[in-house]
Amino acid sequence: MDPSALRPPPPDPSATAEMPRLDHVPGPIRLGGDLVVDPPLVLAPMAGFTNIAFRRIARRLGCGLSATEMVMAEGVVRGHDRTLEIAALSPEERPGIVQIAGSDPEVMGRAAAILVDRGADAIDVNMGCPVRKIVDRCAGSALMKDPRAAAAIVAGIKRHVKVPVTVKIRAGWDDARQCIDVAKALEAEGTAAVAVHGRTREQQYSGRASRDAIRAVKEALRIPVLGNGDVVTPRDVLEMVRDTGVDGVMIGRAALWDPWIFAQGARALREGRLGPPPTAAERRQVLAEFFDETAAIRGEHTASLQMRKFASLYLRGFPGARRLREKIQTMSTRADFFAVIDVVFAEGATPDFAQIME
Ligand SMILES: Cc1cc2nc3c(=O)[nH]c(=O)nc-3n(C[C@H](O)[C@H](O)[C@H](O)COP(=O)(O)O)c2cc1C
């Protein structure tokens, strides 16, 4: 993963202080079966970040649905231990989705069947991953070049499982119009919903996500469409809906430093205004729970190592975190972790997320 992917996108110069007014406020999304997404705000899968402990936190803080990090279908079929561990869902995140990647419809179908047996309520297919190792195997965003191959994957999965199948796509491979034909082909095979990250594979994570591409997919389909890319504040949630007409919004990187974006975004959709921001004590509590839940699953040492990258994102904008950057990067025990957060939160600053982005 290119580390620049985690740099916040530049602020939108057209953003105003007023919350945008919506003609139509999206409600709960019904994906078939018992799967209802309410509020229609979804955590984007992010490999290396949206692990089981993080997803639990996001769900507790109001996220309507989350998917696991991407796993390769082949690894699932082979029973690869680490793959199955990444694909595991906790009872707190039901209904829960597992995201798979691959190019062979039969292998994808067999992997989906295994995952449904292990508790997945739906299967999401990754057609957006830009990484060379994946696209060289005709998987991830390589499928944006080939609507028939993309549709064949959904058909292959649906031969094996009855749960809803959703797909996450990009705007295209090298042209932001390619998503329309791919999305139509996916809908024709019975895809339950499509999430569109408004960048092409060629763009990787650079530039801004195209809302035109997302709107074009929304206008072309009858199934629910989620808009994704550069949604970093509750206002962006409303603007994404206003500019594209989507049924729901998928949020990735911003949730890593502001998991309250789901509750705040839901309130902004419902009431056109924000609730009070989390206090420093609430933010500390959530980070502490996150550490302890990660440690309970993966052990104290791994939790400490993981928390180096999470804490530096989560504590963005806290002056103490900037000062203690070196300590954060060398934490290796629970005591190290708490020593850092005790200092950072003792200062009591609750950052303004809009300013962090600037
Ligand atoms: C570190 C990282 C890991 C990601 N891993 C995945 C993944 O496993 N599956 C996937 O579909 N997208 C993945 N993505 C893409 C995100 O789901 C999302 O589409 C992208 O970050 C744009 O949304 P955002 O601007 O809200 O972050 C990843 C993105 C990042 C930054």
The ligand as a Gaussian input file, in Angstrom:
#p B3LYP/6-31G(d) Opt

LIG

0 1
 C       -4.977000       1.379000       3.731000
 C       -6.118000       1.088000       2.800000
 C       -6.534000      -0.222000       2.600000
 C       -7.602000      -0.507000       1.739000
 N       -8.020000      -1.806000       1.581000
 C       -9.121000      -2.070000       0.845000
 C       -9.673000      -3.380000       0.782000
 O       -9.180000      -4.338000       1.412000
 N      -10.777000      -3.563000       0.014000
 C      -11.361000      -2.543000      -0.689000
 O      -12.372000      -2.760000      -1.368000
 N      -10.872000      -1.292000      -0.642000
 C       -9.786000      -1.027000       0.115000
 N       -9.346000       0.262000       0.230000
 C      -10.084000       1.365000      -0.424000
 C      -11.120000       1.941000       0.537000
 O      -12.119000       0.980000       0.832000
 C      -11.816000       3.184000      -0.066000
 O      -12.422000       2.823000      -1.280000
 C      -10.850000       4.336000      -0.326000
 O       -9.989000       4.538000       0.772000
 C      -11.623000       5.642000      -0.630000
 O      -12.493000       5.968000       0.423000
 P      -12.105000       7.088000       1.554000
 O      -11.713000       8.351000       0.815000
 O      -13.344000       7.243000       2.370000
 O      -10.943000       6.543000       2.307000
 C       -8.258000       0.555000       1.055000
 C       -7.833000       1.874000       1.260000
 C       -6.784000       2.163000       2.127000
 C       -6.379000       3.594000       2.344000

